[in-house]
Amino acid sequence: MHRHRTPLRGVKAIPRPKPDDPNYNEVNYAYAGRVGHVHEVVEIAGRSLAKIGFDDRKIVYYFLDDLDLDETAKRGTFHD
């Protein structure tokens, strides 16, 4: 079962995955440290995953705990 949560939509996020985390792959690490924005947050099996969109239109999922969030950022999406 999963649940969608969107109150963080549009918030600036910088992924900082832990080194050698088996939950991540080379794409996750390629976008680590880059600025993106939260599109949505999904909770799966009690863990929150954030769908992060980057300027090159790439979408990458990260655990919410592995993100630096700027909650003062303007909220919205690329579509606003």
Backbone bond lengths (Angstrom), bond angles and torsions (degrees), N, CA, C in turn:
res aa  C-N    CA-C-N  psi(-1)  N-CA   C-N-CA  omega(-1)  CA-C   N-CA-C  phi
1 M - - - 1.456 - - 1.528 108.81 -
2 H 1.330 115.73 140.25 1.452 118.82 174.82 1.520 109.83 -136.02
3 R 1.337 114.61 159.41 1.456 121.05 -176.72 1.524 108.18 -134.98
4 H 1.320 117.19 135.86 1.470 121.84 178.76 1.524 109.66 -91.46
5 R 1.340 114.84 137.71 1.462 121.06 173.97 1.521 107.24 -132.95
6 T 1.318 116.75 131.40 1.462 118.47 -175.87 1.526 115.10 -123.46
7 P 1.333 121.49 14.57 1.470 117.97 -178.89 1.522 113.57 -65.81
8 L 1.308 118.29 -14.56 1.462 120.95 178.08 1.524 112.67 -95.20
9 R 1.321 117.80 3.93 1.467 120.92 -177.75 1.527 110.09 -52.97
10 G 1.333 115.24 128.67 1.460 121.01 177.14 1.518 115.02 90.98
11 V 1.321 117.66 -10.41 1.458 120.76 -178.30 1.529 109.73 -71.21
12 K 1.325 115.54 135.41 1.462 120.96 177.56 1.523 108.93 -66.00
13 A 1.333 116.09 135.45 1.460 121.37 -177.73 1.521 110.40 -138.14
14 I 1.314 115.35 138.64 1.461 121.37 174.72 1.525 107.17 -119.98
15 P 1.333 117.31 113.44 1.460 119.87 -179.87 1.525 112.28 -72.01
16 R 1.310 114.29 137.54 1.461 121.15 177.62 1.534 108.79 -136.59
17 P 1.345 116.58 68.67 1.469 119.19 -179.58 1.531 111.15 -67.14
18 K 1.322 114.65 147.07 1.455 120.13 177.95 1.531 109.61 -66.39
19 P 1.328 117.70 142.23 1.469 120.50 179.59 1.532 111.34 -58.14
20 D 1.314 115.55 139.21 1.469 122.65 175.43 1.520 114.37 59.08
21 D 1.322 118.17 27.78 1.465 121.35 176.56 1.526 108.22 -73.48
22 P 1.324 118.54 121.28 1.469 120.57 -177.50 1.531 114.05 -66.68
23 N 1.333 117.41 -10.70 1.468 120.70 177.86 1.526 112.33 -80.53
24 Y 1.317 116.73 -8.76 1.455 121.22 -178.53 1.525 110.73 -117.01
25 N 1.348 114.66 158.05 1.470 119.60 178.37 1.532 109.38 -122.35
26 E 1.328 115.67 -170.71 1.464 120.29 -175.83 1.527 112.73 -62.60
27 V 1.318 118.44 -31.32 1.471 120.94 178.23 1.525 110.03 -66.15
28 N 1.333 116.54 -44.12 1.463 119.74 178.00 1.522 111.06 -57.31
29 Y 1.322 116.01 -44.53 1.461 119.66 -178.45 1.529 111.74 -72.54
30 A 1.319 118.10 -29.80 1.468 121.05 177.56 1.529 111.49 -64.81
31 Y 1.336 117.01 -32.53 1.461 121.25 -179.37 1.533 112.95 -96.54
32 A 1.322 117.23 -1.39 1.465 121.09 177.54 1.518 110.00 -60.45
33 G 1.316 116.38 135.83 1.455 121.99 178.98 1.519 114.81 83.96
34 R 1.329 117.37 -6.72 1.468 121.32 178.53 1.527 109.60 -91.01
35 V 1.303 116.23 150.20 1.464 121.23 179.85 1.522 109.76 -83.03
36 G 1.319 115.36 128.00 1.455 122.19 174.50 1.513 108.92 -135.02
37 H 1.322 116.36 -171.64 1.464 121.42 178.78 1.526 109.68 -135.07
38 V 1.321 115.05 143.54 1.461 121.07 -179.61 1.525 109.29 -71.24
39 H 1.314 115.93 128.83 1.464 121.64 173.15 1.521 109.82 -94.39
40 E 1.322 115.99 -43.68 1.457 120.60 176.68 1.517 108.44 -163.89
41 V 1.324 114.84 165.13 1.458 121.89 175.34 1.514 106.92 -123.10
42 V 1.320 115.88 131.96 1.455 122.37 -179.71 1.512 107.90 -121.15
43 E 1.328 116.19 134.34 1.454 120.18 176.49 1.518 108.94 -101.87
44 I 1.334 116.09 122.93 1.455 122.14 180.00 1.523 107.90 -128.83
45 A 1.315 115.78 122.93 1.471 121.75 178.75 1.526 111.83 52.14
46 G 1.325 116.10 40.14 1.453 121.20 176.65 1.514 115.86 81.06
47 R 1.329 118.05 0.59 1.465 121.58 178.41 1.519 109.19 -113.29
48 S 1.320 116.02 139.61 1.456 121.23 -179.28 1.518 111.03 -95.54
49 L 1.334 115.42 124.57 1.465 122.87 175.73 1.523 108.44 -110.97
50 A 1.318 115.88 134.63 1.458 120.65 177.89 1.520 109.29 -106.59
51 K 1.312 115.18 133.97 1.460 122.56 175.20 1.525 105.88 -89.78
52 I 1.343 116.32 111.73 1.459 121.53 -174.85 1.524 109.92 -107.54
53 G 1.328 116.22 127.79 1.456 122.35 176.81 1.518 110.01 -102.05
54 F 1.327 116.00 138.13 1.458 122.00 -179.21 1.529 109.81 -112.39
55 D 1.348 116.40 166.13 1.467 121.68 -176.08 1.527 113.57 -57.96
56 D 1.334 117.34 -27.47 1.465 119.65 179.14 1.529 112.24 -85.42
57 R 1.337 115.62 11.58 1.466 124.76 177.23 1.529 113.16 75.50
58 K 1.324 117.75 7.72 1.461 122.14 177.01 1.525 108.68 -75.76
59 I 1.318 116.06 139.23 1.464 123.04 176.69 1.525 107.51 -112.55
60 V 1.334 116.21 128.79 1.456 121.70 -179.83 1.531 107.97 -136.15
61 Y 1.328 116.27 138.66 1.466 121.37 178.81 1.523 110.48 -94.58
62 Y 1.342 115.30 138.97 1.458 123.20 175.56 1.520 108.84 -137.36
63 F 1.331 115.97 152.17 1.455 119.14 171.32 1.523 107.83 -66.50
64 L 1.305 116.20 138.25 1.461 121.56 -178.03 1.527 110.99 -56.40
65 D 1.317 117.07 -35.43 1.466 121.09 -179.94 1.526 112.85 -64.90
66 D 1.324 117.96 -17.87 1.462 122.06 -177.57 1.525 113.03 -99.49
67 L 1.327 116.76 18.74 1.465 121.53 -179.21 1.521 111.17 -116.90
68 D 1.335 115.82 139.46 1.462 121.14 165.88 1.522 104.85 -91.73
69 L 1.329 116.64 118.34 1.464 121.36 -176.60 1.521 110.85 -106.99
70 D 1.324 116.21 138.43 1.466 122.26 174.04 1.519 106.21 -106.76
71 E 1.316 115.61 89.33 1.457 119.37 -176.10 1.525 112.99 -75.08
72 T 1.338 117.66 -2.35 1.464 120.45 174.93 1.517 110.92 -85.94
73 A 1.360 116.43 -9.36 1.462 121.55 -177.07 1.528 110.99 -67.34
74 K 1.328 114.96 153.04 1.451 121.00 176.13 1.522 109.38 -60.95
75 R 1.297 116.71 131.71 1.453 121.14 -179.96 1.512 109.45 -89.48
76 G 1.308 115.55 149.77 1.457 122.90 -178.63 1.509 107.82 151.38
77 T 1.306 116.95 -175.14 1.459 120.55 179.00 1.514 107.93 -129.59
78 F 1.326 116.02 178.55 1.465 120.72 176.40 1.522 110.44 -61.94
79 H 1.322 117.19 -21.05 1.463 122.03 -175.72 1.520 112.96 -87.38
80 D 1.355 117.24 -10.24 1.472 120.26 -178.04 1.522 111.32 -80.15
